[in-house]
Every structure is written in structure tokens, then in C-alpha cells.
Amino acid sequence: MADLAYRYRQFLIAVVGAGVVMAMALLLTGLAHGFTTETSQTVGGVGADRWVLTVNSGGRPAAVGVFPQSDVARVGRAQGVTLSDPLAILPGEVLKVGSTNDTVVVMGVRIGGLGDPRVTTGRTLSGSDQVVVNSTLGVPVGGVVRMGNTPFHVVGQVTGRTFLGGSAVVYMPIRSAQILTLGGRPLVTAAVTKGVPASVPAGLEVLTNQQVETNTLEVLGPGISSINNSKILMWLIAAIIIAALLYVSALQRVRDFAVLKALGSSSSVLLGSLALQAVVVALGAAVFGIVISNFMGGVFQQTVDVPKSAYYSLPVIAVVVGLLSSLVALRQATGADPAAAFGG
């Protein structure tokens, strides 16, 4: 601990450097978890007990597996159903705001039905030329957007409604969505219900919200895996930063180690002191990382939702990183020759 105080500038640099890396690891954890959060919020925001999709859609409402809207009424007549509404979820649509193009997910809903969003600003849908948009698009209530050659008036905003990796959801009446993207044909991509249908027309299947979320996240699997791999790389970089500091510090303390061994200190005691230094530095970096991560979320456009478990596990991971980092200085501590304490 006295050495930590004596070389505080060196250790402070390591705390800051490793702390920034740990903050990025936290944010990457939140980024990966954000895919789950956005999917849960958007799917759950529909307010349905069950989703009815085509068997060819793979359980993914954004797969654009269409079926006749007349089947929605047939689902509504099934035993166990108290309400059945159509949805048309259409990903990858281009929304124009002035001269800017944004890629959005269109969700066509029945006005006043399941899926019609609760707005945070403005009012709900009431006409064919109206849309409700997610706030991340930055389009104010009263603004005008275009999809294709059709202008739409923004009457309301929602928050936390993105899909498929951060694409903002744009809600519009289902007939408008059909005219815009399905050639005006009375087709839907999902029927959503209150209650559990005992049977559905041939070619359709019934899924829970959880199944829809799981199947949707499978599309994002490669991206989530890449983020998690990058998070592991961040931990390795943090370990390297701390290890490099300890190694340089140990080289500077070879004579100190020799004196301590000449006074009877064992190699295990010397190694323990190095491990303690590494753990203190790693924990300091963890605390610094937690603090600054709260100010770095704006780095990503995608939803960043760091779970509480990540904050709880970070100190534990920091201790492991510190202990592993201390091993690089093992030879300097245990190999010190007591004779060097006397100029040998």
C-alpha cells in the first residue's frame, strides 16, 4: 500500500485507462441487452395475449409472411378469443424528413385496436394520413414526413419503440400501410388477440409474446454475438493495461524485493503484495468505469440497457482481472536474489 501511494501517478494512469475500457465493456453489455429490451418493449407494447402468424414466417412478425385480412375475423371467432386485430409489420421502409432519409419499421394497426400505441406526446391516430413516430426520429408533433410519394402528418410521439436493431417504429392505420407497401391488397402479417385461440385457419400458427421475441432476436444473433466477443476483448485489454503497470513497477522494485527476502519474507508474501496492488487498481478502475459509463451511452444510436447484474458482477470480474494481471510480475518477485540487497 505504501508503494501504491509512492507511485500513485503510475497507478492513477492505469486506473483511468483500465476504467475507460471497463466502461466500454459495460456499455457493450448494455448494447447487447438493449436488443432484448427493444424487442420486449415493442412486442409487449402491442398488448396482445397471442400472435397468429403464417407457418412460413418462422415465428417472426417482421418476416413479412402475409395472409388475408379475412383470416383475422376467423381467428376472432375461435373459442377462447375475446378480441382479434390485424397488424401489418413492414421492416426496411424509407421515411423522408425533409432531405433526410431514415430506415424505419412500419406498423399498420387498427385505430383504437391492439397495437395502436399510447402516445407520450400529441394524440393517437384518427385518420388515414396520420402517423405516430418514435421520438428517436426527432420529428415533432405537427411535422410532415413522406413515405414514397405520400405525405403523412405526425400527430403523436412514442418512446422506446424501436425494432430490429434500433430502427424506429412508425405507426399508421392498417389500410394506409396496405396501400403504401402491399399494393392496396387486404393482407396482414399478423393477427393479435386477447385470449388464446383454440384453433386457427390452416397455414397459421399461434405464438406467445415470448416466442415472438425469441424468434425475432434470432435474426440479430450474429450481431449480439459480435458485441459479446468485443466485450471479452475489452476485459483482456483492461487486464493487459494493469499487467503492464505491475510488470514495470516490479522491475523498479527488484532491489526492494531482494531486501524483503533478505529480511525473511517468503515468495508467497511478495506475490500477495503484488496481487493486492493489482486488485486495488482493478477495483478502482471498476468504480471509475461505472461512473463514466453513465455519461458514455450517447456513443451508440441503439438502445443501451445495462442490466443491474452487470454492475454487480463488475467488481468480481475486476478482482479476477487483477489477480491474473499480477501473475506477470511473479518472476520478478520470486526470483529476486537476497544478495542484491547488499550490492551483490
C-alpha positions as CSV (number, residue, x, y, z in Angstrom):
1,M,0.0,0.0,0.0
2,A,2.9,2.3,0.7
3,D,4.2,1.6,-2.8
4,L,0.8,2.4,-4.2
5,A,1.0,5.8,-2.5
6,Y,4.6,6.4,-3.6
7,R,3.8,5.6,-7.3
8,Y,0.3,7.0,-7.3
9,R,0.7,8.7,-10.7
10,Q,1.5,5.4,-12.4
11,F,-1.3,3.6,-10.7
12,L,-3.7,6.5,-11.5
13,I,-2.9,6.2,-15.2
14,A,-3.7,2.5,-15.0
15,V,-7.0,3.2,-13.1
16,V,-8.1,5.7,-15.7
17,G,-7.0,3.6,-18.7
18,A,-8.5,0.3,-17.5
19,G,-11.6,2.2,-16.2
20,V,-12.4,3.6,-19.6
21,V,-12.0,0.1,-21.1
22,M,-14.3,-1.4,-18.3
23,A,-16.8,1.3,-19.0
24,M,-16.9,0.3,-22.7
25,A,-17.3,-3.3,-21.6
26,L,-20.3,-2.3,-19.5
27,L,-21.8,-0.3,-22.4
28,L,-21.3,-3.3,-24.7
29,T,-23.2,-5.4,-22.2
30,G,-25.9,-2.8,-22.3
31,L,-25.9,-2.7,-26.1
32,A,-26.3,-6.5,-26.3
33,H,-29.1,-6.4,-23.7
34,G,-30.6,-3.5,-25.5
35,F,-31.7,-5.7,-28.4
36,T,-33.7,-7.8,-25.9
37,T,-35.2,-4.7,-24.3
38,E,-36.3,-3.0,-27.5
39,T,-37.9,-6.2,-28.8
40,S,-39.7,-6.8,-25.5
41,Q,-40.9,-3.2,-25.4
42,T,-42.2,-3.2,-29.0
43,V,-43.8,-6.6,-28.9
44,G,-45.2,-6.2,-25.4
45,G,-46.4,-2.7,-26.4
46,V,-48.9,-4.3,-28.8
47,G,-50.9,-5.5,-25.7
48,A,-51.7,-9.0,-27.1
49,D,-52.0,-12.3,-25.4
50,R,-51.2,-14.3,-28.5
51,W,-49.8,-13.7,-32.0
52,V,-51.1,-15.6,-35.0
53,L,-48.5,-15.7,-37.9
54,T,-48.0,-17.8,-41.0
55,V,-46.1,-21.0,-40.5
56,N,-43.7,-19.8,-43.2
57,S,-42.7,-16.8,-41.2
58,G,-40.5,-18.7,-38.7
59,G,-42.4,-17.0,-35.8
60,R,-41.1,-13.6,-36.8
61,P,-43.7,-10.9,-37.3
62,A,-41.2,-8.8,-39.4
63,A,-40.6,-11.6,-41.9
64,V,-43.5,-10.3,-44.0
65,G,-45.3,-13.6,-44.2
66,V,-48.7,-12.2,-45.3
67,F,-52.1,-13.8,-45.2
68,P,-55.6,-12.5,-46.0
69,Q,-57.1,-10.0,-43.5
70,S,-60.3,-12.0,-43.6
71,D,-58.5,-14.7,-41.6
72,V,-58.2,-12.2,-38.7
73,A,-62.0,-12.3,-38.3
74,R,-62.0,-16.1,-38.4
75,V,-59.4,-16.1,-35.6
76,G,-61.6,-13.7,-33.7
77,R,-64.5,-16.2,-33.8
78,A,-62.3,-19.0,-32.4
79,Q,-63.1,-20.3,-29.0
80,G,-61.1,-18.5,-26.2
81,V,-60.7,-15.2,-28.2
82,T,-62.4,-12.0,-27.0
83,L,-60.7,-9.7,-29.5
84,S,-58.7,-10.1,-32.7
85,D,-57.0,-7.3,-34.6
86,P,-54.8,-7.1,-37.7
87,L,-51.2,-6.0,-37.9
88,A,-49.0,-5.2,-40.8
89,I,-45.4,-5.1,-39.7
90,L,-43.1,-4.0,-42.6
91,P,-39.4,-3.5,-42.0
92,G,-36.9,-1.6,-44.0
93,E,-39.2,1.2,-45.2
94,V,-37.7,4.6,-46.1
95,L,-39.1,7.6,-44.3
96,K,-38.2,11.1,-45.6
97,V,-37.9,14.0,-43.3
98,G,-37.1,17.0,-45.5
99,S,-34.0,15.9,-47.4
100,T,-33.1,13.2,-44.9
101,N,-33.9,9.5,-45.3
102,D,-34.4,7.2,-42.3
103,T,-35.0,3.5,-42.4
104,V,-38.0,2.6,-40.2
105,V,-40.3,-0.3,-39.4
106,V,-43.9,0.5,-40.4
107,M,-46.6,-1.0,-38.1
108,G,-50.1,-0.8,-39.6
109,V,-52.7,-1.1,-36.8
110,R,-56.5,-0.8,-36.4
111,I,-57.3,2.6,-35.0
112,G,-58.2,2.0,-31.3
113,G,-57.3,-1.7,-31.5
114,L,-54.4,-3.8,-30.3
115,G,-51.1,-2.2,-31.4
116,D,-52.5,1.3,-31.6
117,P,-49.8,3.0,-29.4
118,R,-50.2,5.0,-26.3
119,V,-48.6,8.3,-27.1
120,T,-46.3,10.2,-24.8
121,T,-46.7,13.5,-26.8
122,G,-49.6,14.6,-29.0
123,R,-52.6,12.3,-29.7
124,T,-53.4,8.9,-31.1
125,L,-54.3,8.1,-34.7
126,S,-57.6,9.1,-36.1
127,G,-57.1,9.5,-39.9
128,S,-55.6,7.7,-42.9
129,D,-52.9,10.5,-43.5
130,Q,-51.6,10.4,-39.9
131,V,-48.7,8.6,-38.2
132,V,-47.3,8.2,-34.7
133,V,-43.5,8.1,-34.7
134,N,-40.8,7.0,-32.2
135,S,-39.1,10.0,-30.6
136,T,-35.6,9.0,-31.9
137,L,-36.6,10.2,-35.3
138,G,-36.7,13.7,-34.0
139,V,-39.8,14.7,-35.9
140,P,-42.0,16.9,-33.7
141,V,-45.8,16.6,-33.4
142,G,-47.3,18.6,-36.3
143,G,-44.4,17.8,-38.6
144,V,-44.8,16.2,-42.0
145,V,-43.0,13.1,-43.3
146,R,-43.1,11.3,-46.6
147,M,-43.1,7.6,-47.4
148,G,-42.9,7.0,-51.1
149,N,-44.9,9.9,-52.6
150,T,-47.4,10.0,-49.8
151,P,-47.2,12.7,-47.1
152,F,-48.2,11.9,-43.5
153,H,-48.9,14.2,-40.6
154,V,-47.2,13.4,-37.3
155,V,-49.9,13.5,-34.7
156,G,-48.1,11.8,-31.8
157,Q,-44.8,10.5,-30.5
158,V,-43.9,7.4,-28.5
159,T,-40.7,6.4,-26.7
160,G,-38.9,3.1,-26.5
161,R,-40.4,1.7,-29.8
162,T,-37.6,0.5,-32.0
163,F,-37.2,-2.8,-33.7
164,L,-34.6,-5.0,-35.4
165,G,-31.5,-3.2,-34.0
166,G,-32.7,0.4,-33.4
167,S,-35.0,1.1,-36.4
168,A,-37.7,3.5,-35.2
169,V,-41.3,2.2,-35.4
170,V,-43.8,4.3,-37.4
171,Y,-47.4,3.6,-36.6
172,M,-50.2,4.2,-39.2
173,P,-53.7,2.9,-39.9
174,I,-53.5,-0.5,-41.4
175,R,-55.3,0.4,-44.6
176,S,-52.7,3.1,-45.2
177,A,-49.9,0.6,-44.6
178,Q,-51.5,-1.8,-47.1
179,I,-51.9,0.9,-49.8
180,L,-48.3,2.1,-49.1
181,T,-46.4,-1.2,-49.2
182,L,-48.8,-4.1,-50.2
183,G,-50.3,-2.7,-53.3
184,G,-53.6,-1.9,-51.6
185,R,-54.3,-5.7,-51.1
186,P,-56.1,-6.6,-47.9
187,L,-53.2,-8.5,-46.5
188,V,-51.7,-8.6,-42.9
189,T,-48.6,-10.1,-41.4
190,A,-50.1,-11.0,-38.0
191,A,-53.4,-11.3,-36.1
192,V,-53.1,-10.4,-32.4
193,T,-55.6,-11.5,-29.9
194,K,-56.9,-11.1,-26.4
195,G,-57.4,-14.6,-25.2
196,V,-55.9,-17.8,-26.5
197,P,-57.5,-19.1,-29.8
198,A,-58.4,-22.8,-29.6
199,S,-57.9,-23.1,-33.4
200,V,-56.7,-21.0,-36.3
201,P,-57.1,-21.3,-40.1
202,A,-54.8,-23.7,-42.0
203,G,-51.3,-22.3,-42.6
204,L,-51.3,-20.2,-39.4
205,E,-49.8,-20.8,-36.0
206,V,-50.3,-19.3,-32.5
207,L,-47.3,-17.9,-30.6
208,T,-46.8,-16.2,-27.2
209,N,-45.2,-12.9,-26.8
210,Q,-42.1,-14.7,-25.5
211,Q,-41.9,-16.9,-28.6
212,V,-42.2,-13.9,-30.9
213,E,-39.4,-12.1,-29.0
214,T,-37.1,-15.1,-29.1
215,N,-37.7,-15.7,-32.8
216,T,-37.1,-12.0,-33.6
217,L,-33.8,-12.0,-31.6
218,E,-32.5,-14.9,-33.6
219,V,-32.3,-12.6,-36.6
220,L,-30.0,-10.4,-34.5
221,G,-28.0,-13.3,-33.2
222,P,-24.7,-12.7,-35.2
223,G,-24.7,-9.0,-34.1
224,I,-25.3,-9.8,-30.5
225,S,-22.5,-12.5,-30.6
226,S,-20.1,-10.0,-32.1
227,I,-20.9,-7.5,-29.4
228,N,-20.3,-10.1,-26.7
229,N,-17.0,-11.1,-28.3
230,S,-15.9,-7.4,-28.3
231,K,-16.8,-7.2,-24.6
232,I,-14.4,-10.1,-23.9
233,L,-11.8,-8.2,-25.8
234,M,-12.3,-5.2,-23.6
235,W,-11.7,-7.3,-20.5
236,L,-8.5,-8.6,-22.0
237,I,-7.3,-5.1,-22.8
238,A,-8.1,-4.0,-19.2
239,A,-6.0,-6.9,-17.9
240,I,-3.1,-6.0,-20.2
241,I,-3.1,-2.4,-19.0
242,I,-3.0,-3.4,-15.4
243,A,-0.4,-6.2,-16.1
244,A,1.9,-3.8,-17.9
245,L,1.8,-1.4,-15.0
246,L,2.6,-4.1,-12.5
247,Y,5.4,-5.5,-14.6
248,V,7.1,-2.1,-14.9
249,S,6.5,-1.5,-11.2
250,A,8.1,-4.9,-10.3
251,L,11.1,-4.1,-12.5
252,Q,11.6,-0.9,-10.5
253,R,11.3,-2.8,-7.2
254,V,13.7,-5.7,-7.7
255,R,16.1,-4.3,-5.0
256,D,13.1,-3.9,-2.7
257,F,12.1,-7.5,-3.2
258,A,15.7,-8.6,-2.5
259,V,15.7,-6.6,0.8
260,L,12.4,-8.1,1.8
261,K,13.6,-11.6,1.0
262,A,16.8,-11.0,3.0
263,L,14.7,-10.0,5.9
264,G,12.8,-13.2,5.7
265,S,9.8,-12.5,3.5
266,S,8.6,-15.5,1.6
267,S,7.8,-15.5,-2.2
268,S,4.2,-16.1,-1.4
269,V,4.1,-12.9,0.7
270,L,5.7,-10.9,-2.1
271,L,3.3,-12.3,-4.6
272,G,0.4,-11.5,-2.3
273,S,1.5,-7.8,-2.1
274,L,1.6,-7.7,-5.9
275,A,-1.9,-9.3,-6.1
276,L,-3.2,-6.8,-3.6
277,Q,-1.9,-3.9,-5.7
278,A,-3.5,-5.4,-8.8
279,V,-6.8,-5.9,-7.1
280,V,-6.9,-2.4,-5.7
281,V,-6.1,-0.9,-9.1
282,A,-8.7,-3.1,-10.8
283,L,-11.4,-2.2,-8.3
284,G,-10.5,1.5,-8.6
285,A,-10.8,1.1,-12.4
286,A,-14.2,-0.7,-12.0
287,V,-15.6,2.2,-9.9
288,F,-14.3,4.7,-12.3
289,G,-15.8,2.7,-15.2
290,I,-19.2,2.5,-13.6
291,V,-19.2,6.3,-13.0
292,I,-18.2,7.3,-16.5
293,S,-20.3,4.7,-18.3
294,N,-23.4,6.7,-17.2
295,F,-22.1,9.6,-19.4
296,M,-21.0,7.5,-22.4
297,G,-24.3,5.9,-23.5
298,G,-24.7,8.5,-26.3
299,V,-21.9,6.8,-28.2
300,F,-24.5,4.3,-29.6
301,Q,-27.6,5.1,-31.6
302,Q,-29.1,1.7,-30.5
303,T,-30.8,1.2,-27.2
304,V,-28.3,0.7,-24.3
305,D,-29.8,-1.0,-21.3
306,V,-27.1,-2.1,-18.8
307,P,-28.7,-4.8,-16.5
308,K,-28.1,-4.4,-12.8
309,S,-26.4,-7.8,-12.8
310,A,-23.6,-6.3,-14.9
311,Y,-22.9,-3.7,-12.2
312,Y,-22.9,-6.3,-9.5
313,S,-20.6,-8.6,-11.4
314,L,-18.1,-5.9,-12.5
315,P,-16.2,-5.8,-9.1
316,V,-15.9,-9.6,-9.2
317,I,-14.6,-9.6,-12.7
318,A,-12.2,-6.7,-11.7
319,V,-10.8,-8.9,-8.9
320,V,-10.2,-11.8,-11.3
321,V,-8.6,-9.4,-13.8
322,G,-6.4,-8.0,-11.1
323,L,-5.3,-11.4,-9.8
324,L,-4.5,-12.7,-13.3
325,S,-2.6,-9.4,-14.1
326,S,-0.4,-9.9,-11.0
327,L,1.0,-13.1,-12.4
328,V,3.1,-11.3,-15.0
329,A,5.3,-9.9,-12.2
330,L,5.6,-13.2,-10.4
331,R,9.1,-13.9,-11.7
332,Q,10.4,-10.5,-10.6
333,A,9.2,-11.0,-7.0
334,T,10.0,-14.7,-6.5
335,G,13.3,-14.5,-8.5
336,A,14.8,-11.7,-6.5
337,D,18.3,-12.6,-5.1
338,P,18.6,-11.6,-1.4
339,A,22.3,-10.9,-2.1
340,A,21.2,-8.0,-4.3
341,A,20.1,-6.2,-1.1
342,F,23.8,-6.0,-0.2
343,G,25.1,-4.9,-3.6
344,G,25.8,-8.5,-4.7
